[in-house]
Structures are given as structure tokens and as C-alpha cells.
Amino acid sequence: MDGAQTRLNSVQNDPPASMADEAHARLIAALRDGRLGSGQFVSMPGLVALLDLPLAATREAVKRADVHGLVRILPKRGVLVMEASPKVTRDCIDLRAMLDAEGARRLVGAAHSLPLAALRASHEALVEDALARMTPELPRRAILTDVSLHDALASGLDNPIAAEVYAVNRDRIAVVQNTRPFLTDRIVPAMQEHLAIIDALERRDAEAAVHAIRAHYHSTLRWWGIPEA
């Protein structure tokens, strides 16, 4: 009996919460890093093997992901990863822009200082490296740098319900991003758009920050070739 089949037969009852949480974390990681891609079908035995956890925990992870629209359960067959269609992509980027804008407003209005120096430095370093030479690690690094700004904006929401909405949408966007890796032609302008947002935050200019966020939203849709609604 192979390892996947052993895991399939090992646990049939509800898994411990910690194991279910681990399965969900591994599933999300697979969606984020592209091991599970847009529109991909995977059988339950295949998913058990991928996550390297028992069937019950894998099923629980799939149920959670299905609720959030990251996958769709196909009864007695397996799961289908969300399709990064133009509409889904536009809706996800639009939602992120709305949350970014509110996060920026609240960050600007906060009494404490904004820790933006490291964020600026990482963006400027990426622009410099992308202009110098395109290397294999730059697209993945660009995604991580991209997420770092949006995470920072989301932190300004200071609302656990909004934070949960943002986190789920971030996972959806990861699936979208994996369908079209960053290229030099997009890395530089995207990071420059981010730097415009950072500039506005440093000046505590909420209106300018929101304007820069909307400009980034429009540019992102154009890059993906998606018409606005």
C-alpha cells in the first residue's frame, strides 16, 4: 500500500483542530506558490498526497477553502481550484483597492508614526535590481514585495472582520498572480506605483494615497488585459 493510500485510510473521523488547521495552512500555501493553479482539478487522493496529511484533515481544509471560493468541491471526484477569470480577477483587485484605500485613510489618521522606511527600502531595491538585470528569483520576490505593501495597508483597518476579508482575498489574488508571473516590464512600474502610495503615506496625505491606490488598481487591470466594469 503506498503512502497516499495509507493516509487515505488512516483517519476517518473528524480530525483534531490542530491537524485540520495544518491541512488548511498547507492547502493555502499550495495555492499561493502555484502548486495548485487556476482551474486545476485534483483528486482527493492526490490532495492527500500533496498535503501529506490524513484524509479527514484534508477534507476539512477543502471545506474551508470551498466556503471562501478558493476551490469548488466536486462530490466523489475531488476539487477544482478557482478559475482566475477576468471577472473574478477584476472583482478581487477591486475589493483589494477598496480595503487598501480605507486602510490608507486610517493609517494617515493614526496618532503614531508610520513604519515605512523598510517598506520603501525593499521597493527601491527591487526596482534597482529589476532595471539592472532580470533574474529567475525576481518574479517571486516581486510578488512578496507587492504583498508587503498591501498587507501594510490592510493593517491600518484595525478591524478583525475586515482583516479576515482581506486575508481571504489575498489568497484569491495569489492564484490570479500565479497565472501570469511578474516580468520586468511590470515589476518596475508596479513598484513605482507602490512608491507613490508610500510617498503619500509618509506625507500623511490621505487623498493622495487613495488616488495612488486607484491608479495602481487601473494599471494592474490593464496589465492583465482586463476591461474595467
PEKA-V358718 format. One record per run of one state. SS is the DSSP state (hx for helix, st for strand, lp for the rest). FROM is the first residue (numbers start at 1). TO is the last residue. Records with the same first field share a line. If there is no record, write none. Layout:
SS: FROM-TO + FROM-TO
This chain:
lp: 1-2 + 11-16 + 34-40 + 52-54 + 68-70 + 75-77 + 82-85 + 110-116 + 133-137 + 156-159 + 178-183 + 203-205 + 224-229
hx: 3-10 + 17-33 + 44-51 + 55-67 + 86-109 + 117-132 + 138-155 + 160-177 + 184-202 + 206-223
st: 41-43 + 71-74 + 78-81
